[in-house]
Amino acid sequence: MILVTGSNSMLGKAIVEKFLNEGEKVRCYDQYKPETIPDGVEFIQGDLFTSKRISQACQGVDAVIHLMDKSTPQKIGRGQMKKFNIAGTQNLLSVVKRSNVNRFIFLSTYGVYGKTKLCPIKEDDRKNPYTPYGKDKLRAERACQLFAKRNKINLTIIRPALILGPDVKNSSILISLYMTMGLGIDNVMHISGNGDTRFQLLFRCGQIQLRTIRQLNLFSHL
């Protein structure tokens, strides 16, 4: 059984669909119940601070893919955003420990690297986030790494760049999508100044070519 938190997101839906197509058992966990739930999927509604609901979601689970987060302080404020991203992740980890889950995959962001002239960015490059979201994710990453070391849990951290697709409604992101579709085989966008600032596009979704968890070999043991 695989648990996907934040399953209502575009990435969450793609991951759930991928696993279902490959015959995996999937349980979804999110704050809001979607209008439609795929056949064969169990959905539990809750947040990262309702321990009873999280415990229910983690029961009988072999692996957790943690996508649930807050990317902006809009509507909830910066304090609540920070609490959700960091303390919420730590709370989930504590339940994972009690539930004997042996695999944890955490969705971080390329934003943990901050401003850099390097392209492509390498995994071990210096982390210096400057956005609230990047700062939250880096702190949550460190919490995950410490937890995995202490409890000998198999941890994978993913740091994707901008993810584009049909469910995106943000106008700025949609403009980026149209620009990306015109890049042809190139995978680097020059976005500001004299062209020295570059943005690495890891996901090309003009034709919905998402890299899935399985393509990244994160679940090769399942």
N, C-alpha and C positions, 0 to 999 in steps of 0.2 A: 504494500500500500504506500502510495506517495501522497504527501500533503503539500498543497500549493497555497501559500498565503498570498493575499493580493490577487486572487484568481480572476477578478473582474477587469484587470488591466489588459491592455492589448497583448503584452508579452505573456501574461498569465493565461489568457485564452488560447494563444498559440501553443504554449507548452502543454496545457490540458488536452487540446485536440491531438497533439503529436503522440502523447502517451496513450490516449484512448485508441488511436489508430493502431498502436503496436500491442494492444491487449493488456496494458497495465491497469491496475486498480488505482483510481484517483479520488482523493477527497479535497474539496475546495473550502477555503476559509477566507471570508472577507466581511467588511463592515456592513455591506448592503447586499441583499439578495437580488440577483439578476432576474430579469423578466423570464428568461428561459435558461434551463439547466440541461446540459447534454445528457442523453440517456446513459445510465450506468454510473453517473457521477453523484457522489454524496456531497451535499453542501451544508456547511455549518456557518451560521452568522455570528460574528463577534469581533471584538477588537483585540489589541495586544495587552490589555490590562484586566480582562475578565478571565482569571485563572481557571475557573470551572469550565468555561467554553474552550479555552486553549487545551486543557487537559483532555477534554472530550475529543478534540480534533487530533491530538497526538496519539490517542490510544490505538495500538496495533499498527503504528506507522513505522516503516523501515527508513524513510528518508523525508526530509523537509526541504522544500524550496521556498525560501523566504523572500517574497517580492513586495510585501506590504510596507509602504512608507508614505511620507508626505514630502513632496518635492518643493513646495512653496509655502510660505506662511499665510497666504491668503485664506481668509475665512476663519482660520484657527489661531493665528498669531504665531510669532517666532518661538515663544516659550513652549507652547503646546507642540509645535512642529519638532522641536529639539527633543522633547520628552518622548514623543511617539517614535522617532527614528532611533534614539539611543536606548532610553529606558525600556521602551516597548520591545526592542530586540533582546535586551538582557532578560526581560521577563519571559519571553518565548524560550530563550536558551535554558532557563531554569526548569521549565516544564519539559523540555526535550531531555534534559538529564534524568528527571524522575520517570520519564516514559521509556527510557532505554532506547531512544532513537540513535542509530549509529552513523547516520549521514546527514550533514547539514550544508545546504548550498545557500549562500548569501548574495543577494543582488546589491552591489555597490554601484559606483559610477566612475567614468573616466575623469570626472571632476575632482577626484582626490589628488590628481597630479597638479592641478592649478594651471597657471599660464606657463607654457613651455614652447620652445622653438623646435623641439625634437619631434620628428614625424617620420616613421611611426613611433609611438611611445612604447617603451619596453616595461615589462612587469616590475622590474626592480628600480625603475627611475625614481627620482626624488618626489615625495609627496608634499605638496604645499597648496592645499585647497584655499580658495578665497571666497567661494560662495557658501552660504549657510548650508545648502544641501551637501556640498562636497565635504564640509567640515563635519557634519553629522555622520556622514557615511564613513569617513576615516575613523572616527571614534568608535562607531559600531563595528567596523572591521577589526579594530584592536581588541574589542570586547569578545568578538567571535574567536579570534586567534588565541587569546588567553584561555577562553573556555575550552576550546578544542585541545589545547596542550594539557590542561589540567585533567580533562575527562577522557582523553584519548578517543575523540570523535573525529571521523573523517570530514574535514572541512574543505569546501571549495568556495572561493570568492570570485565573482564575475564583475568586471568593470567595463560595461559597454559604453559606447558613445551614444549619440542620438539615435533613437529607434523610431523609424517612420513606418506608417502603414495606414490602412483605410479607416481606422477608428480614431485617428488623430484629428482634433478639432481646433487646436491652437493655430492661429493664423501665421505666426512667425515660423512655426515648424512646417506648416504646409508650404510656405514660400521656399524654405530650405529643401523640401521634397521636390518641388518643381525644378529648382536649380540642380539638384542631384541627378534628376532624370536626364538632364542635358549634358552631363559630364562624360557620357559614353563609358569607356572602359576605365577611365581615371577614377581614383578613389580618394582624392584629396581636394578639398575646396579652399580657395583663397578668399577670405571673408572680410578683411579690413586693412586699413592703412596702406602701406606700399606693397602688400602681398606677403610680408614676412610672417604674418599670423596665419597659421594653417589649422584646419579642423579635419581630423581623421574620421572618415565615415566607415564604421565597422559593419553597419547594417544597411544594405541597399534594398529598399522595399518598394521601389517603383513598380516592380512586378512581384512584390510580396516574397522576397527571397530571404526570409528570416533564418539566421543560424539558430538551430534548435539545441536544446540541452544535449540531446543524443549525438548530434554532429560534433559537439565539443568533447565527446567521450567522457562526460561527467558521470554517466550512469552505466559504464561498461560492465559493471558487476551485476546489473539487474537482468 
